[in-house]
Amino acid sequence: MPTAVTAVPPAPSELARERFAAEFAFETDCWDVHESLARGADFVLLDVRGPALFAAGHVPGAINLPNGKIVRSKLEHWPEGTVFVTYCAGPHCNGAAKGALRLAELGRPVKIMAGGITGWLDEGFDLARVEARA
């Protein structure tokens, strides 16, 4: 008797291969972002959360560009082929997808960093903080 896992059979291997391979065109993970930043990233990492959350803790090297501020004029100083990687708070948040959608609508290549801040911390990586100004 099948369990809840096998009651719906898995997709044929070729279909599963196509689907899972396609995911890597849309997302990357925290470990790969961390390694790439350490080696000299060939992408721009965007923290799409608000300024207060960014100040409280963000991925080192990230630029704060909240979703509502992703407009063509804010992207003009990056060449057209620049790859962007968006992230937000974590798997419970869809901000990274909203930011990625906006970038795609503006014709920019984009991926999401799966896991966001939650995933970054789960990997044991440190956050950077913005110092309060006196």
N, C-alpha and C positions, 0 to 999 in steps of 0.2 A: 504494500500500500504506500503510495507516494506521500511524502511530507509536504509541508507548506512550501519548501524550497523547490521540490521537484514536481509539484502538481502541474505547473506550467513548464514544459520541457525547455531546456536551453536552446538558444538559436543555433542553427547549423554553424559549424566552425568558420566557414568562409564569411558568412554574414557577421559573426561576432568579431572576426579579425578586422573587417572593414570598419565596423562601428568603433571599436576600441582604438584602432590606428587613427581614425579621424579625430578623436578627442585631443590628441597631442597637437593638432593644428589650432586648437582653441584654448588650451590651457597648459600651464607648466606648474611645477610644484615649488614649495618653499626651499627645498634642498637645492634644486637646480638654480633657482634665483640666487641663493646664498653663494654657491660656488661660482656662478657667473659674475656676480658683483666683486668677488675676491680676485678674479682673474682679469677684470676690466670688461664691464658689461657692454654689449652691443645693442642695448635697448634702453628705454627710459621707463623707470619704475614710478608709477603714479599711485599715491595713496588718495583714494577718492572720498575719504571721510572728511568731516568738518575740521576746521583749524584747531579747535580745542582738543579733540581726540588725537589729532596729529601731534600736537605739542606734548601731550601726555605720554606718547610713545609711538614710534613708527619704525619701519624697517630702515636701517642706515642706508643713505643714498637715495631714498625715495623723495619725490617732489609732491607736495600737497596741492592737488587740483581737484576740489570737490566736484561731484557730478554736474551740478548746476552751472559750474564755471568752465566746463569743457566746451569751448567754442572755437571756431576757426582761428580767430585772432590770437588766442592764447597758445596756439600750436605753431604759429608762423615761423618761429626761430628754429624749429626742427625740420630738417629736410623731409620731403614727401615720403620717402621710403622708410623713415624711422619706425622701428617696432616699439610699441608701447605695451607695458604689462600693468594691468590694474589689480588692485587688491582693496579689500575693505576689512571689516572687523573679523569675519570668519564665515564658516559654513551656514550660519544662521542669518546671514546678511546677503542681500542681493545687490548691494552697491557696486561691487566689482563688475557684475554683469551689466548694470545700468551704464557704468562708465565705458565698458567695452562696446556696448551698443552705440553709444554716442560717438565714440571714436570711429567705429565702423561706418556710421552714417556720414561722417566727415571724410571718409575715404582713407582712413589710416589703418595700417596693419596692427592688430592687437591680439593679445592673449590675456587670460586671467591667471593670477597666481592662486591656485586652489588652496583653500585653508585660511587665507588672509592672516591677520594678526594672530588668531588662535593657532593656526597651523605653524606659524613662525615660532611662537613660544613653545609649542609642543615639540618642535625639533631641537629645542634648547638654545635657540639663537637669541641674542640680546636685541633690545630695542634702543633706539636713540631718542633723546628727549630734547625739546626746545627749552633753553634756559629762559626763565622769567626775566624780563627787563625791569630794572629799578626805576 
